[in-house]
Structures are given as structure tokens and as C-alpha cells.
Amino acid sequence: MQRQLRFWSGIVPSLGTLLFCILFLPPFSDATPSGGGYNLYVAGIADGNVVIIDSMNHKEVGSIEMGYGSNPVEITPSPDNRFIYVANRGADDVAIIEARSGTLKARIEVGVHPHFMKTSPDGRYLVVANNQDYHASVIDLSSNTVAGRPAISRGSSGVAITADGRYAYIPSLYAGDISIIDLKKMERISIIKGLPFPTAIVIPKNSYLAYLCTNKDRISILDTRTNRIIGHITVGDTPAYITITGDGKTAFVSNNYSNTVSVVDLQTKKVVKEIKEGVFPTASALSPDGRFLYATNYGDGVDGGSISVIDTTTLTEVDRIESLNFPRGIAVTPAE
């Protein structure tokens, strides 16, 4: 229990300053992205900026300032990778960045301490979970305005949207529940209760199953047709983030306190490998071609922040981008 509260002290300002955090990865290899490479958009929560890194040479090629105290914490791309959305927890807004040019296009006011976000499959809506508020913000991306404020439980800790784009699932750390939002009605229609520390929920493409971190060493499987938990998979210590491959077959789970990423075969529902990483693994994102997983390592003030580069074919850590100042959320888009 104490571990759980320590881990969540960053997401929940009333508990402290650290949220999830991140990894630290082994050095280099010959494995590098082909073609024009990718741009890594990394949220610098301490510096109040979004850093753009070239995946080919690991050099910073740009920085977008969010402002002092803005605390950018989560980044997610649009389905077509044209735009990058940044949740600024300290500024209570969401920034929209044009991915190709790296320019800031707009900032939209939302609720108190926005954190997790998810775009609907058709790219119409961006659902924002406001961690210290009692409502989510649903942004209509055609007009960049807030189209709805459905009720949720305070302490929101993730967002997932069903494959048909109809429902959003938003777990709450505080309440131990999941609010189900009807995106047509823009209202909460149901609550799933009795979950231990639910976070980081993901629904793969073309699937009716949701995967979410629960308790200190497992992810749980939720059937969205019945809204019942139908199974669990044991992973590392304090799982905090889940990234799933495009084919829906493999999950990468960042484990805060074991400093690993658990590679889960979602067909057999078993961990096939534990990849050792750095201090406090947090967010991760796949390259557009699915070959690499880029995982942020928050660090602990002694071991610095970094980004681990994992080859998804060999399931090995092949490189590390170092000397980053407390990196948090990450998105990866084509460079050209």
C-alpha cells in the first residue's frame, strides 16, 4: 500500500510531486531506424517544454516552450500523426502542435490538472482526463473547442476508447473505479467499482478487451461487452503504463519499482520476457512501423533521465538517449 501511494504521488499533486516515472537503458547497437527516421516528442515536466529529438542521431532538433510551471506531462498523437497533443498539468490546458513543422497551433483550456488523453479512432475527439477534477474534457478537434464535460471520479489515471469510438473508459486511482462515458451523449452512463489502484487502461484496435494496471504486480483484463474483469496477468513491481502493438498481440508494461518492461503475449496471457531498464520507467510509444519502442526514464535525481530504445523483434534494449531532464510523456511520428 505504501508503495502504491509513493508511486502515485506524482500524478496526484495532493500526495506529492512524482507521478509515474521512467526507465534507464543500456547503451548502443547497430539497430537504427531506416528511411527518414522519426521525431520523438518528449514532455519535459520540469523545464516546461516539449523537446523534439531526431531518432537517427539522438540529437535535439527543436523545443516548444509551454511556459514556466506548465508541467507538460502526457503526449499523444492524432491517428494520422499530423498533430501532437500535450497535456499541461500545471496550466490546465492542452496544447496542439503540428507534427511536421513542430509549431504550436493552439491551446485549449480544460479541467484541473489534465493528464491522460486519448483520441477517438476517427480523430474527431480528444478525451482528456482531468486528474484533480470531477469531469473529463472532450475536445472536438474539428473546432478545437470543448464539446462535453462528462462526470468522472476524481483522481483519474487513464483513458481508453472502444474501437467503434462510442465509449471512453476512465479509471480513478482515488475511487478504485472506472467511469464509462458515452461519447454521443457526452455523459457518464455507468461505473465499474471495486478495482485496486486502476491505471493506464488500453483497448487494442479491433478488440473488445481492455487491459489496465491494477494492484502492485499485475494487469487486469476487462471485457467491455460485459464490463467485467475476466482475468489477470502477473507482471513486474508496480506497473504504470501499457503500450500495445498495432496487431494487438503484444503489450509492453512499464514497471516503476522493478525498473523493467514486461513483454506480454496477449494471446497466451503470459510474460515472455522482462527487459531491464533504468530508474522509474514511465511512458512509452512505438515507432510508426512498430519496430522500436521508445520508453522514457524519469530518473530519481541521482540517475538522470533518458529514453530507452527497444527493438520489438529481438526484445532487447539496443540504445539509450541520455542526459534528459525528467522526461515524461512521449510520442513518435515520421520525420518526413
Residue pairs with C-beta under 8 A, 6 or more apart in sequence:
3 216
3 237
3 238
3 257
4 197
4 216
4 238
5 15
6 16
6 18
7 18
7 20
7 238
7 240
7 256
7 257
8 15
8 19
8 157
8 173
8 197
9 15
9 16
9 17
9 18
9 19
10 16
10 17
10 18
10 19
10 20
10 21
11 19
11 20
11 115
11 131
11 157
11 173
12 19
12 131
12 132
12 155
12 173
12 174
13 113
13 131
13 132
14 132
18 280
18 298
19 73
19 115
19 282
19 328
20 240
20 241
20 254
20 256
20 280
20 282
20 283
20 298
21 256
21 279
21 280
21 281
21 282
21 297
21 298
21 299
21 300
22 254
22 278
22 279
22 280
22 281
22 282
22 283
22 295
22 296
22 297
22 298
22 299
22 305
22 306
22 327
22 328
23 254
23 259
23 261
23 277
23 278
23 279
23 280
23 281
23 282
23 295
23 296
23 297
23 298
23 306
23 308
24 259
24 277
24 278
24 279
24 297
24 299
24 303
24 306
24 308
24 320
25 277
25 278
25 295
25 297
25 306
25 307
25 308
25 309
25 310
25 317
25 319
25 320
26 276
26 308
26 317
26 318
26 319
26 320
27 319
27 320
28 318
28 319
28 320
29 311
29 316
29 318
29 319
31 292
31 309
31 311
31 314
31 318
31 319
32 55
32 56
32 319
33 55
33 56
33 287
33 291
33 292
35 336
36 56
36 334
36 335
36 336
37 54
37 55
37 56
37 335
38 55
38 287
38 288
38 332
38 333
38 334
38 335
39 52
39 53
39 54
39 55
39 61
39 99
39 102
39 332
39 333
39 334
39 335
40 52
40 53
40 54
40 55
40 294
40 307
40 321
40 330
40 331
40 332
41 50
41 51
41 52
41 75
41 77
41 84
41 86
41 97
41 99
41 330
41 331
41 332
41 333
42 50
42 51
42 52
42 53
42 75
42 296
42 307
42 324
42 327
42 328
42 329
42 330
43 50
43 72
43 73
43 74
43 75
43 86
43 327
43 328
43 329
43 330
44 50
44 51
44 72
44 324
44 325
44 326
44 327
44 328
45 71
45 72
45 73
45 89
45 326
45 327
45 328
46 325
46 326
47 325
47 326
48 65
48 66
48 67
48 68
48 69
48 70
48 71
48 72
48 90
49 63
49 64
49 65
49 66
49 72
50 63
50 64
50 66
50 72
50 75
50 84
50 86
50 95
50 97
51 60
51 62
51 63
51 324
51 327
52 60
52 61
52 62
52 63
52 64
52 102
53 59
53 60
53 61
53 307
53 321
54 60
54 61
54 335
55 287
55 292
55 294
55 332
55 335
56 335
58 319
58 321
62 102
64 95
64 97
64 102
64 103
64 104
66 72
66 86
66 88
66 91
66 95
67 88
67 91
69 90
69 91
70 88
70 89
70 90
70 91
71 88
71 89
71 90
71 91
72 86
72 87
72 88
72 89
72 95
72 328
72 329
73 87
73 88
73 89
73 115
73 328
73 329
74 86
74 87
74 114
74 115
74 116
74 117
74 283
74 328
74 329
75 84
75 85
75 86
75 87
75 283
75 329
75 330
75 331
76 84
76 85
76 117
76 118
76 119
76 126
76 329
76 331
77 83
77 84
77 85
77 99
77 119
77 331
77 332
77 333
78 84
78 85
78 119
78 123
78 141
79 119
79 121
79 122
79 123
80 123
81 99
81 288
81 333
81 334
82 98
82 99
82 100
83 96
83 97
83 98
83 99
83 105
83 141
84 96
84 97
84 98
84 99
84 331
84 333
85 94
85 95
85 96
85 97
85 117
85 119
85 126
86 94
86 95
86 96
86 97
86 329
87 94
87 114
87 115
87 116
87 117
87 128
87 329
88 94
88 95
88 107
88 114
89 113
89 114
89 115
89 131
90 113
91 107
92 109
92 110
92 111
92 112
92 113
92 114
92 130
93 107
93 108
93 109
93 110
93 114
94 107
94 108
94 110
94 114
94 117
94 126
94 128
94 137
94 139
95 104
95 106
95 107
96 104
96 105
96 106
96 107
96 108
96 144
97 103
97 104
97 105
98 105
99 333
106 144
108 139
108 144
108 145
108 146
109 146
110 128
110 130
110 137
110 139
110 146
111 128
111 130
111 132
111 133
111 135
111 136
111 137
111 149
112 130
112 131
112 132
112 133
113 130
113 131
113 132
113 133
114 128
114 129
114 130
114 131
114 137
115 129
115 130
115 131
115 156
115 157
116 128
116 129
116 131
116 156
116 157
116 158
116 159
116 170
116 200
117 126
117 127
117 128
117 129
117 159
118 126
118 127
118 159
118 160
118 161
118 168
119 125
119 126
119 127
119 141
119 161
120 126
120 127
120 161
120 165
120 183
121 161
121 163
121 164
121 165
121 205
122 165
123 141
124 140
124 141
124 142
124 165
125 138
125 139
125 140
125 141
125 147
125 165
125 183
126 138
126 139
126 141
127 136
127 137
127 138
127 139
127 159
127 161
127 168
127 170
127 181
127 183
128 136
128 137
128 138
128 139
128 159
129 136
129 152
129 156
129 157
129 158
129 159
129 170
130 136
130 137
130 152
130 156
131 154
131 155
131 156
131 157
132 154
132 155
133 152
133 154
134 151
134 152
134 153
134 154
135 149
135 150
135 151
135 152
136 149
136 150
136 152
136 156
136 159
136 168
136 170
136 179
136 181
137 146
137 148
137 149
138 146
138 147
138 148
138 149
138 150
138 168
138 181
138 183
138 186
139 145
139 146
139 147
140 146
140 147
147 186
148 183
148 186
148 187
149 186
150 179
150 181
150 182
150 186
150 187
150 188
151 179
151 187
151 188
152 170
152 172
152 179
152 181
152 188
153 172
153 174
153 175
153 177
153 179
153 191
154 172
154 174
154 175
155 172
155 173
155 174
155 175
156 170
156 171
156 172
156 173
156 179
157 171
157 172
157 173
157 198
157 199
157 200
158 169
158 170
158 171
158 198
158 199
158 200
158 201
158 212
159 168
159 169
159 170
159 201
160 168
160 169
160 201
160 202
160 203
160 210
160 212
161 167
161 168
161 169
161 183
161 203
162 168
162 169
162 203
162 208
162 224
163 203
163 205
163 206
163 207
163 208
165 183
166 182
166 183
166 184
167 180
167 181
167 182
167 183
167 224
168 180
168 181
168 183
169 178
169 179
169 180
169 181
169 201
169 203
169 210
169 222
169 224
170 178
170 179
170 181
170 201
171 177
171 178
171 179
171 195
171 198
171 199
171 201
171 212
172 178
172 179
172 198
173 197
173 198
173 199
175 193
176 193
176 194
176 195
176 196
176 197
176 198
177 191
177 192
177 193
177 194
177 195
177 198
178 191
178 192
178 195
178 198
178 201
178 212
178 222
179 188
179 190
179 191
180 188
180 189
180 190
180 191
180 192
180 227
181 187
181 188
181 189
182 188
182 189
190 227
192 222
192 227
195 212
195 214
195 220
195 229
196 214
196 215
197 213
197 214
197 215
197 216
198 212
198 213
198 214
198 220
199 212
199 213
199 214
199 239
199 240
200 212
200 213
200 239
200 240
200 241
200 242
201 210
201 211
201 212
201 222
201 242
202 210
202 211
202 212
202 242
202 243
202 244
202 251
203 209
203 210
203 211
203 224
204 211
204 244
204 248
204 266
205 246
205 248
206 248
207 248
208 223
208 224
208 225
209 221
209 222
209 223
209 224
210 221
210 222
210 224
211 219
211 220
211 221
211 222
211 242
211 244
211 251
211 266
212 219
212 220
212 222
212 242
213 219
213 220
213 239
213 240
213 241
213 242
213 253
214 220
214 232
216 237
216 238
217 234
217 235
217 236
217 237
217 238
217 239
218 232
218 233
218 234
218 235
218 239
219 232
219 233
219 235
219 239
219 242
219 251
219 253
219 264
220 229
220 231
220 232
220 233
221 229
221 230
221 231
221 232
221 233
221 269
222 228
222 229
222 230
223 229
223 230
231 269
233 264
233 269
233 270
233 271
234 271
235 253
235 255
235 262
235 264
235 271
236 253
236 255
236 257
236 258
236 260
236 261
236 262
236 274
237 255
237 256
237 257
237 258
238 255
238 256
238 257
238 258
239 253
239 254
239 255
239 256
239 262
240 254
240 255
240 256
240 281
240 282
241 253
241 254
241 281
241 282
241 283
241 284
242 251
242 252
242 253
242 254
243 251
243 252
243 284
243 285
243 286
243 293
244 250
244 251
244 252
244 266
245 251
245 286
245 290
245 312
246 286
246 290
248 266
249 265
249 266
249 267
250 263
250 264
250 265
250 266
250 312
251 262
251 263
251 264
251 266
252 261
252 262
252 263
252 264
252 284
252 293
252 295
252 310
253 261
253 262
253 264
254 261
254 277
254 281
254 282
254 283
254 284
254 295
255 261
255 262
255 281
256 280
256 281
256 282
258 274
259 276
259 277
259 278
259 279
259 280
259 281
260 274
260 275
260 276
260 277
260 281
261 274
261 275
261 277
261 281
261 284
261 293
261 295
261 308
261 310
262 271
262 273
262 274
263 271
263 272
263 273
263 274
263 275
263 315
264 270
264 271
264 272
265 271
265 272
272 315
273 315
275 310
275 315
275 316
275 317
276 317
277 295
277 297
277 308
277 317
278 297
278 299
278 303
278 306
278 308
278 320
279 297
279 298
279 299
279 300
279 302
279 303
280 297
280 298
280 299
280 300
281 295
281 296
281 297
281 298
281 308
282 295
282 296
282 297
282 298
282 328
283 295
283 296
283 328
283 329
283 330
284 293
284 294
284 295
284 296
284 330
285 293
285 294
285 330
285 331
285 332
286 292
286 293
286 294
286 312
286 332
287 293
287 294
287 332
288 332
288 333
288 334
290 312
291 311
291 312
291 313
292 309
292 310
292 311
292 312
293 308
293 309
293 310
293 312
294 307
294 308
294 309
294 310
294 330
294 332
295 307
295 308
295 310
295 330
296 305
296 306
296 307
296 324
296 327
296 328
296 329
296 330
297 305
297 306
297 307
297 308
297 324
297 327
298 305
298 326
298 327
298 328
299 305
299 306
299 326
304 322
304 323
304 324
304 325
305 323
305 324
305 325
305 326
305 327
306 320
306 321
306 322
306 323
306 324
306 327
307 320
307 321
307 324
307 327
307 330
308 317
308 319
308 320
309 317
309 318
309 319
309 320
309 321
310 316
310 317
310 318
311 318
